[in-house]
């Protein structure tokens, strides 16, 4: 299984128009492959959209995207709203328990993106696996991923919070559960962004 992260930087002030146009066609698109989530930024780089799609493989991705285009339903008519586009392929962390696609766990979603030392991902997975259940007691993940195609040695994790207060209280308890786990391999770059879910996102 792979997840494709499609990140779009929109023209300032165009989020509302973008949501309206995608709303008209998203349900048909979701019939072709599962939508993990559809978000727009609240804190960080503004006017950014992130949609995450699930596929069985890269070949399955190619097949479903071609089918969507032939149907005439997808992509939505948003091109004049978009300034930049990025596509990356990530693999979900094997230590996460199965997660339902449709969940109401937000409305605040924090995406933390780390660049690891080359070869560091296996050590991170080994360290995080035994701690994940305790971490999930504090807030629910949308997912944890390692990069497969695109910029390499990346480690992404997205967490949901019911409020800003929930996020603050959860982070205060990190030390009690030994979070983040020590892997012996450091992150050489880190950034975080806060997202809101779009009305049609499967995760809210």
C-alpha positions as CSV (number, residue, x, y, z in Angstrom):
1,X,0.0,0.0,0.0
2,X,1.2,3.5,-0.8
3,X,-0.1,7.0,-0.1
4,X,0.2,9.8,-2.6
5,X,0.6,13.3,-1.0
6,X,-0.5,16.0,-3.5
7,X,0.3,19.5,-2.2
8,X,-0.9,22.6,-4.0
9,X,0.0,26.2,-3.3
10,X,-3.0,28.3,-4.3
11,X,-3.3,32.0,-5.1
12,X,-4.1,34.0,-2.0
13,X,-7.8,34.3,-1.3
14,X,-8.8,31.3,-3.5
15,X,-9.4,28.6,-0.9
16,X,-13.1,29.1,-0.9
17,X,-13.4,28.8,-4.7
18,X,-11.2,25.8,-4.6
19,X,-13.4,24.0,-2.1
20,X,-16.5,24.8,-4.0
21,X,-15.1,23.3,-7.3
22,X,-13.7,20.2,-5.7
23,X,-17.0,19.6,-3.8
24,X,-18.8,19.2,-7.1
25,X,-16.7,16.2,-8.2
26,X,-15.0,14.7,-5.2
27,X,-17.6,11.9,-4.5
28,X,-17.1,10.4,-7.9
29,X,-13.3,10.5,-7.5
30,X,-13.5,8.8,-4.1
31,X,-15.1,5.8,-5.8
32,X,-11.8,5.0,-7.6
33,X,-9.4,5.0,-4.6
34,X,-9.7,5.8,-0.9
35,X,-9.2,9.4,0.2
36,X,-7.1,9.5,3.4
37,X,-7.8,13.2,4.0
38,X,-8.1,16.6,2.3
39,X,-6.8,19.6,4.2
40,X,-5.9,23.3,3.9
41,X,-3.4,25.2,6.1
42,X,-4.3,27.3,9.1
43,X,-0.8,27.9,10.5
44,X,2.4,27.7,8.5
45,X,2.6,28.3,4.7
46,X,-0.8,29.7,3.9
47,X,-3.1,29.0,0.9
48,X,-1.7,25.4,0.8
49,X,-3.9,22.4,0.1
50,X,-2.9,18.8,0.9
51,X,-4.8,15.7,-0.3
52,X,-3.7,12.2,0.5
53,X,-4.8,9.2,-1.7
54,X,-4.4,5.5,-1.0
55,X,-3.4,3.0,-3.7
56,X,-2.4,-0.6,-3.7
57,X,0.8,0.2,-5.7
58,X,2.3,2.7,-8.1
59,X,0.7,0.7,-11.0
60,X,-2.7,1.0,-9.3
61,X,-2.2,4.7,-8.9
62,X,-1.5,5.1,-12.6
63,X,-4.5,3.1,-13.5
64,X,-6.9,4.9,-11.3
65,X,-5.7,8.4,-12.3
66,X,-6.0,7.5,-16.0
67,X,-9.6,6.2,-15.3
68,X,-10.4,9.5,-13.5
69,X,-9.2,11.6,-16.5
70,X,-11.1,9.5,-19.0
71,X,-14.3,9.9,-17.0
72,X,-14.1,13.6,-17.4
73,X,-14.9,14.1,-13.7
74,X,-11.3,14.6,-12.5
75,X,-9.2,16.7,-12.1
76,X,-11.6,19.5,-10.9
77,X,-11.5,22.8,-12.8
78,X,-9.1,24.5,-10.4
79,X,-6.0,25.0,-12.5
80,X,-6.2,28.8,-12.6
81,X,-6.2,28.8,-8.8
82,X,-3.0,26.8,-8.4
83,X,0.5,28.3,-8.5
84,X,2.6,25.3,-7.6
85,X,2.0,21.5,-7.4
86,X,3.9,18.8,-5.7
87,X,3.4,15.0,-5.7
88,X,5.2,12.6,-3.4
89,X,4.7,8.9,-2.6
90,X,4.9,7.7,1.0
91,X,4.6,4.3,2.7
92,X,2.5,4.0,5.9
93,X,4.4,3.0,8.9
94,X,4.0,-0.8,9.5
95,X,3.8,-0.4,13.3
96,X,0.5,1.6,13.2
97,X,-2.6,-0.4,14.0
98,X,-5.3,-0.4,11.2
99,X,-7.0,3.0,11.0
100,X,-10.5,3.7,9.7
101,X,-10.5,6.0,6.7
102,X,-13.6,7.9,7.9
103,X,-13.0,9.3,11.4
104,X,-14.1,12.4,13.3
105,X,-10.9,13.0,15.3
106,X,-10.1,16.7,14.7
107,X,-10.8,19.5,13.9
108,X,-7.1,20.5,14.3
109,X,-4.5,18.5,12.4
110,X,-0.8,18.9,12.9
111,X,1.6,17.6,10.2
112,X,5.2,17.3,11.3
113,X,7.7,16.7,8.6
114,X,11.3,15.6,9.4
115,X,14.3,14.9,7.1
116,X,16.3,12.1,8.7
117,X,20.0,11.2,8.3
118,X,20.4,8.8,5.3
119,X,19.4,5.4,6.4
120,X,17.7,6.6,9.6
121,X,14.1,5.5,8.9
122,X,14.5,1.8,10.1
123,X,15.9,3.0,13.4
124,X,13.0,5.4,13.8
125,X,10.4,2.8,13.1
126,X,12.0,0.4,15.6
127,X,12.0,3.1,18.3
128,X,8.5,4.4,17.6
129,X,6.7,1.0,17.3
130,X,6.7,0.1,21.0
131,X,5.6,3.6,22.1
132,X,2.8,4.1,19.6
133,X,-0.1,2.8,21.7
134,X,0.7,5.1,24.6
135,X,1.1,8.0,22.1
136,X,-2.3,7.3,20.6
137,X,-3.9,7.5,24.0
138,X,-3.0,11.2,23.9
139,X,-4.3,12.0,20.4
140,X,-5.2,10.0,17.2
141,X,-2.9,9.9,14.2
142,X,-4.0,10.4,10.6
143,X,-0.9,8.6,9.7
144,X,2.9,8.1,10.0
145,X,4.9,7.7,6.8
146,X,8.3,7.3,5.2
147,X,9.2,8.7,1.8
148,X,9.3,6.3,-1.2
149,X,9.4,8.6,-4.2
150,X,10.3,12.3,-4.2
151,X,12.6,13.8,-1.6
152,X,14.1,10.8,0.3
153,X,14.8,10.2,4.0
154,X,11.6,12.0,5.1
155,X,9.5,11.0,8.1
156,X,6.0,12.5,8.3
157,X,3.4,12.2,11.0
158,X,0.0,13.9,11.3
159,X,-1.8,14.1,14.6
160,X,-5.4,15.2,15.4
161,X,-6.5,17.3,18.3
162,X,-9.9,18.3,19.5
163,X,-8.8,21.8,20.3
164,X,-5.6,23.9,20.9
165,X,-6.0,23.1,24.6
166,X,-6.0,19.4,23.8
167,X,-2.8,19.8,21.8
168,X,-1.2,21.7,24.7
169,X,-2.2,19.2,27.3
170,X,-1.2,16.2,25.2
171,X,2.3,17.6,24.6
172,X,2.7,18.3,28.3
173,X,2.4,14.5,28.8
174,X,5.0,13.5,26.3
175,X,7.8,13.1,28.9
176,X,5.6,10.7,30.9
177,X,5.5,8.2,28.0
178,X,9.0,8.8,26.7
179,X,7.9,10.7,23.6
180,X,9.4,11.2,21.2
181,X,11.4,8.0,21.4
182,X,15.1,8.0,21.0
183,X,16.2,6.2,17.9
184,X,19.9,7.0,18.0
185,X,19.5,8.7,14.6
186,X,18.8,12.4,14.5
187,X,16.5,14.5,12.3
188,X,18.5,17.1,10.4
189,X,15.5,19.2,9.5
190,X,12.0,19.7,11.0
191,X,8.9,21.7,10.3
192,X,5.3,21.5,11.3
193,X,2.1,22.9,9.9
194,X,-1.5,23.1,11.2
195,X,-4.3,22.1,8.8
196,X,-8.0,22.2,8.8
197,X,-10.0,19.5,7.1
198,X,-12.1,20.4,4.1
199,X,-15.8,19.7,4.4
200,X,-15.6,16.7,2.1
201,X,-12.5,15.2,3.8
202,X,-12.9,11.6,5.0
203,X,-11.1,12.5,8.2
204,X,-12.6,15.4,10.2
